[in-house]
Amino acid sequence: MAQTKGPDPAYAKQQDATLQQMKGNLAKSAESKIKFVDVTTCYSCHKDIKEFHLNSKHSNVNCAYCHTGAENHLAKNGKADGINQSIGTRTDHAACATCHQEQFNSFATVNHESGAKIEKATARGVSPLFDKLMAPHGFTREHNEPRSHVFMNLDHLIVDRSYGGRFQLKDWTYITDSKAVLTNMWELVLKDADPANSDQKIFLPGTATAANPVCMNCKSFDNILKWKYMGDPDPRAKWSRVSKPVEFARDVNHALNCYMCHDPHSSAPRVVRDALIQAVVDRGEGTYPYDKAKSEKNPMKKVTFRDGFRAIGLLSKPDSVLMCAQCHVEYNCNPGFEPGAGPNGTDKPVTMADQRTNLFQWSNVFDYNKKMVDKFGNFKDFRHSVTGAALSKIQHPETETFWMSKHEREGVQCKDCHMGKVDKGGKTFTNHQQKSPRYMLKETCVKCHGEMTEQDAKYQIDSIQNYTRGRIAKAEFWLAQLIDTFARARAVGVAPEAIKAAQKHHDDAQTQWEWWTAENSVGFHNPAAARKSLTQSVVESQAGIKVLTDAMAAKTAVPVAAAAPAAPPGPATATK
């Protein structure tokens, strides 16, 4: 608990400007609307929260700002009514915006510079051959490049692979209405094709029903008090990994809650994503698994509540790499299978009841496949429709890509490039819009690289990303060649051993390629790793092609006939 008695001095200094905005404004803005409670009464039961709150930057923030129904809570002696708590907890951004108005405004502003939604599997997208390489995975229905965080929930609900087209925009003009999304997304923005039913089913052709409660956990943590650690079923939990996806989705309203990164009681830096806490603390892999010394400098402390029902991960100092790692990371969030582990060599299903369906692998691209075999039972997501290879679906591994890069080695964090400082009215705050440094080069690249101009910085970004796009294109070409070779090999009936050997090459080539189409920096977070990995993908694809072409050659070769005996000489011909 020593870490909870007050934030790190560096963090306190970072917040000074915000606190100046709060002084003289906090009570005025809300005192007439909120019935304050006696915090000592709350402390008498919530002794762990007292440790967080009493000596913190938020010590003057009354409990009633974030909790409702205190009278009912006291009348019931704090006891829950089944799965329903006797006190309400606000999960909306407005609770924090009472004081942190500028941070909220920046979060709620549409980032037009990042561009509109664009499908990755298009000629203009990062992965034109994506659908062929990923068939028949649900992501082939729709897979978009990212846009403003404020739309995280909305975009998940309307994407064609999640709910079968059940949820749709009332009108396409709402695609940029961040205010409506934040205030009442379900009533103002969305329509439900079947509001009386909660079964996952197809409503529009070409869609899929691949969503589940785990994949919503990086979009929102509205369920923070309704979800047991790791999503295990529990009588005290309203939701779990095996809950109905549609019912779970309807209970989620707010994208990227402030308290995912900022502890509301102590104001200290933290994470709440359970699979991250499990990887760092429970499995003992550390905050930086490839750098033990750096992990020890900023360890994560797991703090549990309600007899282990839920947990948070406290950081000894702010580290936006870890805060962002709650979402920008590769993870399992769906059922899968263990190849050949079932009866008679069949695939063994892994259902949502298995905790591996809520998993952070916490590995870089080079160790990923081996770690999946050695530590996680060779969990796989799908089999390719043409090759039959058991493959993984990579998500968005920005954190693992950034590890050991030049910028990470120099101590750069996500916020330094994506959340610049803003001066307004003589006060400074952190921009919570999260956008590419390409659109704020003076505040990011040039700030550290004083020898650069903004034009130089943009040129370097473009150079790295253009090179990486070229390597992605080459990796996709050779993967496509490998897939086509499988089809020809099967047509001539090559030996199963050859197919199996080539499938292993396909698995390795696929991971080394897809990592960079799922990762959203197009190589900029770690150019050296991108080059090495994508080149290795080409090598693996070519090796798989050779296995199959050699097998086809052996299968179709015509045996050489034994030499025939020489014919006896014919009768002599008379000549004149």
C-alpha positions in Angstrom: 0.0 0.0 0.0 3.0 2.3 0.2 2.5 3.2 -3.4 -1.0 4.3 -2.8 -0.4 7.1 -0.3 0.4 9.6 -2.9 1.5 9.9 -6.6 5.1 10.0 -7.7 6.6 13.5 -7.4 7.1 13.7 -11.2 3.4 12.8 -11.7 2.4 15.4 -9.1 4.4 18.0 -11.0 2.7 17.0 -14.3 -0.7 17.6 -12.8 0.0 21.0 -11.2 -1.4 23.0 -14.2 -4.6 21.0 -14.0 -5.0 21.5 -10.3 -4.6 25.2 -10.7 -7.7 25.0 -13.0 -9.5 23.1 -10.3 -8.9 25.6 -7.4 -11.9 27.8 -6.7 -13.9 26.0 -9.4 -14.6 22.5 -8.0 -17.2 23.4 -5.5 -18.8 26.1 -7.6 -19.3 23.9 -10.5 -21.1 21.1 -8.7 -21.9 22.0 -5.1 -25.5 23.0 -6.0 -26.1 19.8 -7.9 -24.4 17.2 -5.6 -25.4 16.2 -2.1 -22.0 15.7 -0.4 -21.4 12.8 1.9 -19.3 12.6 5.0 -16.1 10.9 3.7 -15.2 9.6 7.2 -18.3 7.5 7.0 -17.1 6.0 3.7 -13.6 5.5 5.2 -15.0 3.5 8.1 -15.8 0.6 5.8 -13.6 1.3 2.8 -10.2 1.4 4.5 -8.4 0.4 1.4 -9.9 3.4 -0.5 -8.9 5.7 2.4 -5.3 4.8 1.8 -5.7 5.8 -1.8 -7.7 9.0 -1.2 -6.6 10.7 2.0 -3.2 12.0 1.0 -3.8 12.3 -2.8 -4.3 15.1 -5.2 -8.0 14.1 -5.2 -8.3 14.2 -1.4 -10.6 17.3 -1.7 -12.9 15.5 -4.2 -16.0 14.3 -2.3 -17.2 10.7 -2.9 -20.5 12.1 -4.2 -18.9 13.4 -7.4 -18.4 9.9 -8.7 -20.9 7.8 -6.6 -24.7 8.1 -6.4 -27.3 6.6 -4.0 -25.3 7.0 -0.8 -28.4 7.0 1.3 -29.5 3.7 -0.1 -26.0 2.3 0.3 -26.0 3.2 4.0 -29.5 1.9 4.6 -28.4 -1.5 3.2 -25.1 -1.4 5.2 -23.3 -1.5 1.9 -24.5 -4.9 0.9 -25.2 -5.7 -2.7 -28.5 -6.9 -4.0 -27.3 -9.9 -5.8 -25.2 -8.7 -8.7 -26.3 -5.1 -8.2 -24.4 -2.8 -6.0 -26.3 -0.7 -3.5 -24.4 2.4 -4.6 -24.0 3.8 -8.1 -20.6 4.5 -9.7 -20.3 6.9 -12.6 -18.5 5.6 -15.6 -19.0 8.6 -17.9 -16.3 11.1 -18.9 -18.4 14.0 -17.6 -17.5 13.0 -14.0 -13.9 13.8 -14.7 -14.7 16.7 -17.0 -16.1 18.7 -14.1 -12.5 19.6 -13.3 -10.5 18.4 -16.3 -12.5 20.2 -18.9 -9.7 20.8 -21.4 -8.6 17.2 -21.4 -12.2 16.1 -21.9 -12.7 18.6 -24.8 -9.6 17.3 -26.6 -10.7 13.7 -26.2 -14.2 14.5 -27.5 -12.9 16.4 -30.6 -12.9 14.4 -33.9 -9.4 14.0 -35.3 -10.0 14.9 -38.9 -6.3 14.7 -39.7 -6.3 10.9 -39.2 -8.7 10.5 -42.0 -12.0 8.8 -42.3 -12.6 5.0 -42.0 -10.7 3.0 -44.6 -10.7 -0.7 -45.1 -7.2 -2.2 -44.8 -8.0 -4.7 -47.6 -8.2 -2.1 -50.4 -5.8 -0.8 -52.9 -5.3 2.3 -50.7 -5.2 0.3 -47.5 -2.1 -1.1 -45.9 -2.9 -4.7 -46.9 -4.5 -5.2 -50.4 -4.3 -9.0 -50.3 -5.6 -9.3 -46.7 -8.8 -11.2 -47.7 -7.0 -13.9 -49.6 -4.4 -14.3 -46.9 -6.9 -14.4 -44.0 -9.7 -16.4 -45.5 -12.1 -17.4 -43.9 -11.5 -15.4 -40.7 -14.2 -12.9 -39.7 -11.8 -10.0 -40.1 -12.2 -10.5 -43.9 -15.7 -9.1 -43.6 -14.4 -5.7 -42.6 -11.1 -4.5 -41.1 -10.5 -0.8 -40.8 -7.6 1.4 -40.1 -8.1 3.3 -36.8 -9.6 6.7 -36.2 -10.4 8.9 -33.1 -10.6 7.0 -29.8 -13.9 8.7 -29.0 -15.5 6.4 -31.6 -14.0 3.1 -30.3 -17.3 1.7 -29.1 -19.4 2.9 -32.1 -17.0 1.5 -34.7 -16.9 -1.9 -32.9 -20.7 -2.1 -32.8 -21.3 -1.3 -36.5 -18.3 -3.2 -38.0 -19.5 -6.0 -40.3 -17.7 -8.8 -38.5 -19.1 -8.3 -35.0 -22.9 -8.5 -34.7 -24.1 -9.6 -38.1 -25.2 -6.1 -39.1 -27.6 -5.8 -36.1 -26.4 -2.4 -35.0 -26.4 0.4 -37.7 -26.1 4.1 -37.8 -29.5 5.9 -37.9 -27.9 8.1 -40.5 -24.3 8.2 -41.9 -24.0 11.8 -40.7 -23.6 10.4 -37.2 -20.2 8.9 -38.1 -18.5 12.1 -36.9 -21.0 13.1 -34.1 -18.7 12.7 -31.1 -21.1 14.7 -28.8 -24.0 12.3 -29.5 -21.7 9.3 -29.0 -20.6 10.6 -25.6 -24.0 11.7 -24.4 -26.4 8.9 -25.5 -25.0 6.7 -28.2 -27.8 4.1 -28.0 -30.7 6.6 -28.3 -29.2 9.2 -30.6 -26.8 7.4 -33.0 -27.7 3.7 -33.3 -30.6 1.5 -34.3 -31.0 -2.1 -33.4 -32.5 -4.4 -36.1 -34.1 -6.6 -33.4 -34.2 -4.8 -30.0 -36.5 -7.5 -28.5 -33.9 -10.3 -29.1 -30.4 -10.7 -27.9 -29.2 -13.8 -30.0 -26.2 -13.4 -32.2 -27.5 -13.8 -35.8 -27.0 -12.5 -39.3 -29.0 -9.5 -40.4 -27.1 -8.4 -43.5 -25.3 -10.5 -46.1 -21.6 -10.6 -45.9 -21.4 -10.0 -42.2 -20.3 -12.2 -39.3 -21.1 -12.6 -35.6 -17.6 -12.8 -34.1 -17.9 -10.3 -31.2 -17.7 -11.5 -27.6 -17.4 -9.8 -24.1 -13.6 -10.1 -24.0 -13.1 -8.1 -27.2 -15.1 -5.2 -25.7 -12.7 -4.9 -22.8 -10.3 -2.7 -24.7 -13.1 -0.5 -26.0 -14.6 0.4 -22.6 -14.4 -0.5 -18.9 -18.0 0.5 -18.1 -18.2 -3.0 -16.6 -15.3 -2.5 -14.1 -17.5 -3.4 -11.1 -19.6 -6.1 -13.0 -16.7 -8.2 -14.3 -14.6 -10.5 -12.2 -10.9 -10.6 -12.7 -10.1 -12.3 -16.0 -13.8 -12.5 -16.8 -14.4 -15.7 -14.9 -18.1 -16.5 -14.1 -19.1 -15.6 -10.6 -22.4 -15.1 -8.7 -21.3 -11.5 -7.9 -20.5 -10.7 -11.6 -23.2 -9.5 -14.0 -20.9 -10.3 -17.0 -18.3 -12.9 -17.8 -16.5 -14.3 -20.8 -19.4 -16.6 -21.6 -22.1 -13.9 -21.4 -24.3 -13.2 -24.4 -22.4 -10.7 -26.6 -25.4 -8.7 -27.6 -26.6 -8.3 -24.0 -23.1 -7.3 -22.9 -22.7 -4.8 -25.7 -26.0 -3.1 -24.8 -24.6 -2.4 -21.3 -21.6 -0.5 -22.6 -21.9 3.2 -23.2 -18.5 5.0 -22.9 -15.3 4.5 -24.8 -11.9 4.6 -23.1 -13.0 5.6 -19.6 -10.7 8.1 -17.9 -10.2 5.7 -14.9 -8.6 3.0 -17.2 -5.3 5.0 -16.8 -6.0 7.3 -13.8 -7.0 6.0 -10.4 -10.0 8.1 -9.4 -9.3 7.9 -5.7 -5.6 8.6 -5.6 -5.1 10.2 -9.1 -2.1 7.9 -9.4 -1.2 6.1 -12.7 -2.7 2.6 -13.1 -4.0 0.0 -15.5 -7.3 -2.0 -15.1 -7.1 -4.5 -18.0 -7.0 -7.9 -16.3 -5.0 -9.8 -18.9 -2.2 -7.2 -18.8 -2.1 -7.5 -15.0 -2.0 -11.3 -15.3 0.9 -11.1 -17.8 3.0 -8.6 -15.9 2.3 -9.7 -12.3 0.7 -13.1 -12.1 3.0 -14.7 -14.7 5.9 -12.5 -13.5 7.0 -11.3 -16.9 7.4 -7.7 -15.8 6.4 -4.4 -17.3 9.2 -4.7 -19.9 9.7 -8.4 -20.5 12.8 -7.9 -22.7 14.5 -5.5 -20.2 14.5 -6.8 -16.6 16.3 -3.6 -15.4 13.7 -1.3 -16.8 10.9 -3.5 -15.4 12.4 -3.2 -11.9 12.5 0.6 -12.2 8.7 0.8 -12.8 7.1 -2.4 -11.4 3.4 -3.0 -11.4 1.7 -3.6 -8.1 -1.4 -5.7 -8.2 -4.1 -4.6 -5.7 -7.2 -6.7 -5.3 -10.6 -5.8 -4.0 -13.7 -7.8 -2.7 -11.7 -10.9 -1.9 -10.0 -11.0 -5.3 -13.1 -10.3 -7.3 -11.4 -7.5 -9.2 -7.9 -6.0 -9.4 -6.0 -3.0 -10.6 -2.3 -2.6 -11.5 -0.7 0.4 -9.8 2.4 1.9 -11.3 5.0 3.6 -9.2 5.3 6.4 -11.8 3.4 7.3 -15.0 4.3 5.2 -18.0 2.0 5.7 -21.0 3.6 2.7 -22.8 1.9 0.5 -20.1 -1.3 2.5 -20.0 -1.7 2.3 -23.7 -0.8 -1.4 -23.6 -4.2 -2.1 -22.2 -5.5 -1.9 -25.7 -2.6 -1.5 -28.2 -1.3 -5.0 -27.8 -1.6 -8.5 -29.3 -4.1 -10.6 -27.3 -6.5 -13.5 -27.5 -10.1 -12.4 -27.3 -12.0 -15.3 -28.9 -12.4 -19.0 -28.9 -10.0 -21.1 -30.9 -8.5 -24.6 -30.9 -5.4 -26.7 -30.2 -4.4 -28.3 -33.5 -4.5 -32.1 -33.5 -5.0 -32.3 -29.8 -8.4 -34.0 -30.0 -9.4 -37.6 -30.5 -7.8 -39.3 -33.5 -5.7 -36.1 -34.3 -8.7 -33.8 -34.6 -8.5 -30.2 -33.4 -9.5 -29.7 -29.8 -11.9 -26.7 -29.4 -11.0 -24.0 -26.9 -14.2 -22.2 -25.8 -14.9 -18.9 -24.0 -15.0 -20.9 -20.8 -11.2 -21.3 -21.1 -9.2 -18.4 -19.6 -6.9 -18.4 -22.6 -9.6 -16.6 -24.5 -8.6 -13.5 -22.4 -4.9 -13.6 -22.8 -2.0 -11.1 -23.4 0.9 -13.1 -24.9 3.3 -10.3 -24.0 5.8 -11.3 -26.6 7.5 -9.7 -29.6 6.9 -11.0 -33.1 10.1 -13.1 -33.2 9.2 -15.2 -30.2 5.4 -15.2 -30.6 4.8 -18.6 -32.3 7.2 -20.4 -30.0 5.7 -18.9 -26.9 2.2 -19.9 -28.1 3.4 -23.5 -28.3 5.5 -23.6 -25.1 3.3 -21.6 -22.7 -0.3 -21.6 -24.1 -1.0 -25.0 -25.5 -0.4 -24.1 -29.1 -3.7 -22.0 -29.1 -4.7 -21.1 -32.7 -7.5 -18.9 -34.0 -8.4 -20.4 -37.4 -7.4 -22.7 -40.3 -6.8 -21.1 -43.7 -9.5 -22.1 -46.1 -7.0 -23.1 -48.9 -3.9 -24.3 -47.1 -5.5 -25.8 -44.0 -2.7 -24.3 -41.9 -3.5 -23.5 -38.3 -2.9 -19.8 -37.9 -3.1 -17.0 -35.3 -5.0 -13.7 -35.8 -2.8 -10.9 -34.7 -4.5 -7.9 -33.2 -2.7 -4.5 -32.8 0.7 -5.0 -31.2 2.0 -1.5 -31.0 3.5 -2.0 -27.5 5.4 -5.1 -28.3 6.7 -3.6 -31.5 7.9 -0.5 -29.7 10.0 -2.6 -27.2 13.7 -2.4 -27.8 13.3 0.2 -30.6 15.6 3.2 -30.7 12.9 5.5 -29.3 12.0 3.1 -26.5 15.6 2.7 -25.5 15.9 6.5 -25.3 12.9 6.7 -22.8 10.3 7.9 -25.3 6.7 7.1 -24.3 3.5 7.0 -26.3 2.3 10.3 -24.9 5.5 12.1 -26.1 4.5 11.4 -29.7 0.7 11.1 -29.6 -0.5 13.3 -26.8 1.4 16.6 -27.0 1.2 19.4 -24.5 -1.2 22.3 -25.3 -0.9 25.9 -24.0 -4.2 27.6 -23.6 -4.9 30.8 -21.7 -1.5 30.6 -19.9 -2.2 27.1 -18.8 -0.8 23.8 -20.0 -2.6 20.5 -20.3 -2.1 17.1 -22.1 -3.9 16.7 -25.4 -6.1 13.6 -25.0 -7.1 13.4 -28.7 -4.2 11.0 -29.4 -3.0 11.6 -33.0 -0.1 10.9 -35.2 3.1 13.0 -34.7 2.9 13.7 -38.4 0.3 16.4 -37.6 2.2 18.0 -34.7 5.8 17.7 -35.8 7.0 20.8 -34.1 5.8 19.6 -30.7 7.1 16.0 -31.2 9.9 15.2 -33.6 11.5 18.6 -33.8 11.3 19.1 -30.1 13.8 16.3 -29.5 15.6 16.4 -32.8 16.6 20.1 -32.9 18.6 19.6 -36.0 15.5 18.7 -38.0 13.0 20.9 -39.7 9.4 19.8 -39.8 9.9 18.9 -43.5 12.8 16.7 -42.6 10.8 15.0 -39.9 7.9 14.3 -42.3 10.3 13.0 -44.9 11.8 10.6 -42.5 8.4 9.3 -41.4 7.4 8.8 -45.0 10.6 7.1 -45.8 10.2 4.5 -43.1 6.6 3.9 -43.8 7.0 3.7 -47.6 9.8 1.2 -47.2 7.7 -0.9 -44.8 4.7 -0.8 -47.2 7.0 -2.2 -49.8 8.2 -5.0 -47.6 4.5 -5.8 -46.7 3.6 -5.9 -50.4 6.5 -8.4 -51.0 5.5 -10.5 -48.1 1.9 -10.6 -49.3 2.9 -11.5 -52.8 4.9 -14.5 -51.6 2.2 -15.6 -49.2 -0.3 -15.5 -52.0 2.1 -17.6 -54.2 2.4 -20.1 -51.3 -1.4 -20.3 -51.0 -1.7 -20.9 -54.8 1.0 -23.6 -54.6 -1.0 -25.4 -51.9 -4.0 -25.6 -54.3 -1.8 -27.1 -57.1 -0.1 -29.5 -54.7 -3.4 -30.9 -53.4 -4.7 -31.3 -56.9 -1.9 -33.7 -57.8 -2.2 -35.5 -54.4 1.2 -34.8 -52.8 2.1 -36.7 -49.6 0.5 -35.4 -46.4 4.0 -35.0 -44.9 4.8 -32.4 -47.4 1.5 -30.6 -46.8 2.2 -30.6 -43.1 5.8 -29.3 -43.5 4.6 -26.5 -45.8 1.8 -25.6 -43.3 4.4 -24.9 -40.7 6.2 -22.5 -43.1 2.8 -20.9 -43.8 2.2 -20.3 -40.0 5.6 -18.7 -39.5 5.3 -16.6 -42.7 1.8 -15.5 -41.8 2.7 -14.3 -38.3 5.8 -12.4 -39.5 3.6 -10.6 -42.1 0.3 -10.0 -40.3 2.0 -8.4 -37.3 2.8 -5.4 -39.5 -0.7 -5.0 -41.0 -2.3 -5.3 -37.6 0.3 -2.9 -36.0 -0.7 0.7 -36.8 2.5 2.6 -37.3 3.4 1.0 -40.6 6.8 0.2 -39.2 7.7 3.5 -37.7 7.6 2.2 -34.1 10.4 -0.2 -34.9 11.8 0.0 -38.4 14.6 -2.5 -37.9 12.2 -5.1 -36.5 9.8 -4.5 -39.4 12.4 -5.1 -42.0 13.8 -8.2 -40.3 10.3 -9.7 -39.7 8.9 -9.0 -43.1 12.0 -10.3 -44.8 11.7 -13.5 -42.7 8.1 -13.8 -43.9 9.3 -13.9 -47.5 11.9 -16.5 -46.7 9.3 -18.8 -44.9 6.9 -18.5 -47.8 9.6 -19.4 -50.3 10.6 -22.3 -48.2 7.0 -23.6 -48.1 6.8 -23.2 -51.9 9.9 -25.3 -52.3 8.6 -28.1 -50.1 5.5 -28.3 -52.2 7.1 -27.9 -55.6 9.6 -30.6 -54.8 6.8 -32.9 -53.7 4.9 -32.2 -56.9 7.9 -32.9 -59.0 8.5 -36.2 -57.2 4.8 -37.1 -57.6 4.5 -36.3 -61.3 8.0 -37.5 -62.5 7.8 -40.2 -65.3 9.9 -43.2 -64.4 12.8 -43.8 -66.9 12.3 -47.1 -68.7 15.0 -49.7 -68.7 17.3 -49.7 -71.7 16.0 -52.1 -74.5 18.4 -54.8 -75.8 20.0 -54.0 -79.2 18.1 -55.4 -82.2 19.8 -58.3 -84.1 21.4 -57.3 -87.4 19.1 -57.7 -90.5 19.9 -59.6 -93.7 22.7 -58.3 -95.9 21.6 -56.2 -98.8 23.1 -57.1 -102.2 24.8 -54.3 -104.0 26.1 -53.9 -107.4 
